[in-house]
């Protein structure tokens, strides 16, 4: 796969396991400099969140995230996102994550690029 740039891309939740808080109303805004990716996200059950990640040569992200949910609770976790290039040129990220707060459960989600 050609080197992926996440800079300026927007993503929306497509699917998530029941123990996750991201929904189809959650929108992520990514930025990138070199092999560092960061972003913000909000919507659905999430009031505001931030993430930071390192990206490897294949475009996969090793990520840490934190957000405040609609209940006012601060939630944190780790995530490994593996990119898939869709036929229309958008990115789909397959995510395997684990809460580092709360019940420390694991889950899987998919987010897809939103093109304006």
PyMOL commands that set and color helices and strands:
alter all, ss='L'
color gray80, all
select strands_A, chain A and resi 10-16+27-33+36-43+46-55+61-69+74-85+91-99+106-114
alter strands_A, ss='S'
color yellow, strands_A
deselect
rebuild
show_as cartoon
